[in-house]
Amino acid sequence: MNFLLADVRGALGPYLNVFLVTDQHWTQSGVGVVTTIGGLLGLAVQTPIGVLIDATRAKRALIVGALGVLAAGALVIFLSTSFWPVLAANAAISMVGDVFGPAVAALTLGLYRRARLARRLGRNAAFDHAGNIAVAVLAGLIGWLLSQRAVFLLVPAFAVLAAAATLSIPAGAVDHQRARGGGNGDAAAPQAALGVLITCRPLLVFAACGFLFHFANAPLLPFVGQKLADAHAAYATAMLSGCIVAAQLMMLGVALLVGRNAERWGRRPILLLGFASLPLRALLFTVSDDTGWLLLVQLLDGIGAGVLGAIAPLVIADLTRGTGRFNVAQGAVATIHGAGAALAGIVGGMTVDHFGYAVAFYGAAAVGVIAMLLLGLLGETRSQDTDAEVRQALAFRRVDGGLAQSE
């Protein structure tokens, strides 16, 4: 499911930005308006979607419904590249896109015991990155052989496959109490006050750090894709796919590494390493416009985004354990993180239009350094209870290396 959902989402995002600028000759500011409006509308529904996921047992149906809207939006963009249809389609895509992350994390939390959660979330992220690699290769081939516009037809095709994968998960296998972060037998957890979101200082620090990270990181890939497209117009989609594949290959390995070691190393050191890669990457983009150099530097995106994607649900699960508000917290944190990415669209576009790419890259590096410094205020979120659960789970493993009895 993670692999195919990544394929659906991967045929949009940066491809839309590059397609509108290089093929349809939109201005950076025009694209920024579309992405910012879509992002802000998505932010408005993010926390309510988290509340809905906490409350409903139809989590699989939510994913399937969101896939239908995503496919319809991609078809609209394929058929018309006028401002208002693209704006409406992108807004719908942005809003339903809020369903996938928290719904998949909730299903995972409901299917796996906490002692196995870090490794499972790492595998989720790894399959997600593998899907992004697959769709980047396909999109590059389609953009080269057919056209940039044809890339958007991948979305409805993969949406059908992703829906089938989602429905293959047995509904009865999901523990819905655990899926919302409630303790076993904790009847009061579902009524826990939403105040947990604003009274938990580490959660607020993590949300603020993510805001700055996404504000700095979100425009980097589209900007690099545009620079490559300007230099190699006939290979615009293929060049962007090369950037995506380079980063996603790194993310896949990072996600598996994080999943295997988050319990042993702790969350905070891993987050610091991931955040430090962002300002370094932004600065290195200013060194040269050479295609090989840009692709090489883009590998660093795999460290930052790979770490944050794999460990964010785990940190939120740590901080909301026993409250019954895991998905509400996910929605609230994602709203703040998404606000950073949404504002980056219009701010970054206007910066490039008026001052050029170099200034935009230096600005992203400065914001990235601030995010890394702020992360220093976040303490370790791994609890001693989780340590005990992991040790207990390992104690059940058979000496001959077979499967754990706890599985």
C-alpha positions in Angstrom: 0.0 0.0 0.0 2.8 2.4 0.9 4.6 1.7 -2.4 1.5 2.3 -4.5 0.3 5.4 -2.6 3.7 6.9 -3.3 3.3 6.2 -7.0 0.0 8.1 -7.0 1.3 11.1 -5.2 4.7 11.0 -7.0 3.2 11.9 -10.4 2.1 15.3 -9.0 4.0 17.6 -6.8 7.2 18.9 -8.4 6.1 17.7 -11.9 3.2 20.1 -11.8 5.5 23.0 -10.9 8.0 22.2 -13.7 5.3 21.4 -16.2 3.5 24.8 -15.7 6.7 26.8 -15.8 8.6 25.2 -18.6 5.9 23.7 -20.8 2.9 26.1 -20.2 5.1 29.2 -19.6 3.5 30.2 -16.3 5.4 32.7 -14.1 7.0 31.6 -10.9 4.6 33.9 -9.0 1.5 32.4 -10.8 2.6 28.9 -9.8 3.3 30.1 -6.3 -0.2 31.5 -6.0 -1.7 28.1 -7.1 0.5 26.1 -4.7 0.0 28.4 -1.8 -3.8 28.5 -2.1 -3.9 24.7 -2.4 -1.5 24.4 0.5 -3.6 26.7 2.8 -6.8 24.9 1.9 -5.1 21.7 2.7 -4.0 23.1 6.1 -7.5 24.1 6.9 -8.8 20.5 6.8 -5.7 18.7 8.2 -6.6 18.7 11.9 -10.3 17.9 11.2 -9.1 14.9 9.2 -7.1 13.8 12.1 -10.1 14.0 14.3 -12.1 12.0 11.8 -9.4 9.3 11.6 -9.4 9.1 15.4 -13.2 8.7 15.5 -13.9 6.4 12.5 -13.3 2.7 12.0 -13.6 3.2 8.2 -9.9 4.2 7.7 -9.5 2.1 4.6 -12.6 3.7 3.0 -11.2 7.2 3.7 -8.0 6.3 1.8 -10.0 4.8 -1.1 -12.2 7.9 -1.3 -9.2 10.2 -1.3 -7.6 8.2 -4.1 -10.7 8.8 -6.2 -10.5 12.6 -5.7 -6.7 12.6 -6.4 -7.3 10.7 -9.7 -10.0 13.1 -10.8 -7.8 16.1 -10.0 -5.0 14.7 -12.1 -7.3 14.2 -15.1 -8.5 17.8 -14.8 -4.9 19.1 -15.0 -4.3 16.7 -18.0 -7.3 18.1 -19.9 -6.9 21.8 -19.0 -4.0 24.0 -18.0 -6.0 27.2 -17.6 -5.6 29.0 -14.3 -8.9 28.2 -12.6 -9.2 24.5 -13.5 -5.6 24.0 -12.3 -6.3 26.0 -9.1 -9.4 24.0 -8.3 -7.8 20.6 -9.1 -4.7 21.4 -7.1 -6.8 22.6 -4.1 -8.8 19.3 -4.1 -5.6 17.3 -4.4 -4.1 19.2 -1.6 -7.0 18.6 0.7 -7.4 14.9 0.2 -3.7 14.5 0.3 -4.0 15.1 4.0 -5.7 11.7 4.4 -2.9 9.4 3.4 -0.1 10.1 5.9 -2.2 10.0 9.1 -4.5 7.2 7.9 -1.6 4.9 7.0 0.2 5.8 10.4 -3.1 5.0 12.2 -3.5 1.7 10.5 0.1 0.9 11.3 -0.4 1.8 15.0 -3.5 -0.3 15.1 -1.8 -3.4 13.5 1.6 -3.4 15.3 2.6 -3.5 18.9 4.7 -0.5 20.2 7.9 -2.6 20.5 7.7 -3.2 16.7 6.4 0.2 15.7 9.8 1.9 14.9 10.9 -0.8 12.6 7.5 -1.0 10.9 7.3 2.8 10.4 10.8 2.6 8.9 9.7 -0.1 6.5 6.6 2.0 5.6 8.9 4.9 4.7 11.2 2.7 2.7 8.4 1.3 0.6 7.1 4.8 0.1 10.5 5.9 -1.2 10.7 2.8 -3.4 7.3 3.9 -4.9 8.6 7.4 -5.5 11.6 5.9 -7.3 9.4 3.8 -9.5 7.1 6.6 -10.5 10.0 9.0 -11.1 11.5 6.5 -13.6 8.2 6.0 -15.3 7.4 9.7 -15.3 10.8 10.4 -16.8 10.3 7.9 -19.6 6.8 9.1 -20.3 7.8 12.7 -20.3 10.7 12.0 -22.7 8.8 9.6 -25.0 5.4 11.3 -25.0 5.0 14.7 -23.2 5.2 16.3 -19.7 1.4 16.4 -19.7 1.1 12.6 -20.2 2.7 12.1 -16.8 -0.5 13.0 -15.0 -2.2 10.0 -16.5 -0.2 7.8 -14.2 -2.3 9.0 -11.2 -5.6 7.3 -12.0 -3.8 4.1 -13.1 -1.9 3.8 -9.8 -5.0 5.0 -7.8 -6.8 1.8 -8.8 -3.9 -0.4 -7.7 -3.5 1.5 -4.4 -7.2 1.2 -3.6 -7.0 -2.6 -4.2 -3.9 -2.8 -1.9 -5.7 -0.8 0.8 -8.8 -3.0 0.8 -6.6 -6.1 1.0 -5.9 -5.2 4.6 -8.4 -7.1 6.8 -10.6 -4.6 8.6 -10.9 -6.8 11.6 -7.1 -6.9 12.1 -6.9 -3.2 13.2 -7.1 -2.3 16.9 -8.9 1.0 16.7 -8.2 1.9 20.3 -4.5 1.5 19.8 -4.7 3.2 16.3 -5.6 6.5 17.9 -2.9 6.3 20.6 -5.2 5.1 23.4 -3.9 2.7 26.0 -5.3 -0.8 26.3 -8.6 -0.7 28.1 -8.2 3.1 28.6 -11.9 4.2 28.3 -11.0 7.8 29.1 -8.5 8.2 26.3 -11.0 9.1 23.5 -12.3 11.9 25.6 -8.9 13.4 26.3 -8.9 17.1 25.9 -7.5 18.7 22.8 -5.4 20.8 25.2 -2.8 18.0 25.0 -1.8 19.6 21.7 -0.9 23.0 23.2 0.2 22.0 26.7 2.9 19.5 25.4 6.0 21.7 25.0 8.0 19.0 23.1 5.2 18.7 20.6 5.1 22.4 20.1 8.9 22.5 19.6 8.8 19.6 17.1 6.0 21.4 15.2 8.0 24.6 15.0 11.1 22.8 13.9 9.2 21.1 11.2 7.6 24.4 10.0 11.1 25.9 9.5 12.4 22.7 7.9 9.6 22.5 5.3 9.7 26.3 4.6 13.3 25.9 3.7 13.1 22.5 2.0 9.9 22.6 0.0 11.1 24.9 -2.9 14.5 23.4 -3.4 13.6 20.5 -5.6 11.3 22.5 -7.9 14.0 25.2 -8.2 16.7 22.7 -9.1 14.3 21.0 -11.6 13.7 24.4 -13.2 17.4 25.1 -13.5 17.9 21.7 -15.2 14.9 22.3 -17.5 16.3 25.7 -18.5 19.6 24.1 -19.5 18.1 20.9 -21.1 14.5 21.9 -22.2 13.9 18.7 -24.2 14.7 16.5 -21.1 12.9 18.6 -18.4 10.8 15.7 -17.0 13.7 13.2 -17.3 16.0 15.6 -15.5 13.5 16.2 -12.6 13.1 12.4 -12.4 16.8 12.1 -12.0 16.8 14.5 -9.1 13.9 12.6 -7.4 15.5 9.1 -8.0 18.8 10.3 -6.5 17.1 11.6 -3.3 14.7 8.7 -3.0 17.4 6.1 -3.2 19.1 7.8 -0.3 15.8 8.1 1.6 15.0 4.4 1.2 18.3 3.4 2.9 17.9 6.2 5.6 14.4 5.1 6.4 15.4 1.5 7.0 18.4 2.6 9.1 16.2 4.9 11.2 13.6 2.1 11.7 16.2 -0.3 12.8 18.0 2.0 15.2 15.5 4.6 16.5 15.0 2.6 19.7 18.7 2.1 20.3 20.0 5.6 19.3 17.0 7.6 20.4 15.0 10.1 18.3 16.8 13.4 19.0 20.3 12.5 17.6 18.7 11.2 14.4 16.6 14.3 14.0 19.7 16.6 14.5 21.6 14.7 11.7 18.6 15.0 9.3 18.1 18.7 10.0 21.8 19.5 9.6 21.7 18.2 6.0 19.3 20.9 4.8 21.4 24.0 5.1 24.4 22.2 3.7 22.4 21.1 0.7 21.0 24.6 0.0 24.5 26.1 0.1 26.0 23.5 -2.1 23.4 24.2 -4.8 25.0 27.7 -5.2 28.4 26.2 -6.1 27.7 25.1 -9.6 24.9 24.6 -12.2 26.5 21.5 -13.6 23.9 18.7 -14.1 26.0 16.1 -12.4 26.8 18.4 -9.4 23.1 19.3 -8.9 22.1 15.6 -9.0 24.9 14.7 -6.5 23.9 17.4 -4.1 20.3 16.4 -4.3 21.3 13.1 -2.6 21.4 15.1 0.7 17.7 15.6 0.4 17.5 11.8 1.2 19.0 12.4 4.6 16.8 15.2 5.8 13.5 14.2 4.3 14.3 10.5 4.9 14.9 11.1 8.6 11.8 13.3 9.1 9.5 11.1 7.1 10.5 7.9 9.0 10.7 9.3 12.6 7.9 12.0 12.7 5.0 9.6 13.3 7.2 7.8 16.0 7.9 11.1 17.8 4.2 12.0 17.8 3.3 8.5 19.0 5.8 8.9 21.9 4.4 12.3 22.9 0.7 11.3 22.7 0.9 7.8 24.2 -2.2 7.0 26.2 -4.1 10.2 25.3 -6.2 8.8 22.5 -5.3 11.8 20.4 -2.5 10.4 18.1 -4.2 11.3 14.8 -5.4 14.7 16.1 -1.8 15.5 17.1 -0.6 14.2 13.7 -3.1 16.5 11.9 -2.1 19.5 14.0 1.6 19.0 13.6 1.1 18.3 9.9 -0.9 21.5 9.6 2.0 23.5 11.0 4.6 21.6 8.9 2.4 22.1 5.8 2.0 25.8 6.5 5.8 26.1 6.1 5.7 24.3 2.8 2.7 26.3 1.6 4.2 29.7 2.4 7.5 28.6 0.9 5.8 28.3 -2.5 4.9 32.0 -2.9 7.8 33.4 -0.9 10.3 31.3 -2.8 8.7 32.0 -6.2 8.8 35.8 -5.6 12.4 35.6 -4.3 13.5 33.9 -7.5 11.5 36.3 -9.7 13.1 39.3 -8.1 16.5 38.2 -6.8 17.4 35.0 -8.5 18.1 31.4 -7.5 21.2 32.1 -5.5 19.5 34.4 -3.0 16.7 31.8 -2.6 19.2 29.1 -1.8 21.0 31.3 0.7 17.8 32.1 2.4 16.8 28.4 2.6 20.2 27.7 4.2 19.7 30.4 6.9 16.2 29.1 7.8 17.6 25.6 7.9 20.2 26.6 10.5 17.6 28.2 12.7 15.5 25.0 12.5 18.5 23.0 13.6 19.2 25.3 16.5 15.6 25.2 17.7 15.7 21.4 17.5 18.2 21.6 20.4 15.3 22.4 22.7 13.6 19.1 22.0 14.4 16.5 24.5 14.6 12.7 23.9 11.0 11.4 23.4 11.7 7.7 23.7 10.3 6.5 27.0 11.7 4.0 29.5 8.4 2.0 29.0 9.2 1.6 25.3 12.7 0.5 26.2 11.3 -2.2 28.5 8.8 -3.4 25.8 11.6 -3.7 23.2 13.7 -5.7 25.6 10.7 -8.0 26.4 10.0 -8.5 22.7 13.6 -9.4 22.0 13.6 -11.9 24.9 10.9 -13.9 23.2 13.0 -14.4 20.1 14.1 -18.0 19.6 17.8 -18.7 19.9 17.9 -20.3 16.4 17.1 -17.1 14.7 13.4 -17.9 13.9 10.5 -15.5 14.0 9.8 -13.8 17.3 7.0 -15.4 19.3 5.8 -11.8 20.0 5.0 -11.5 16.3 
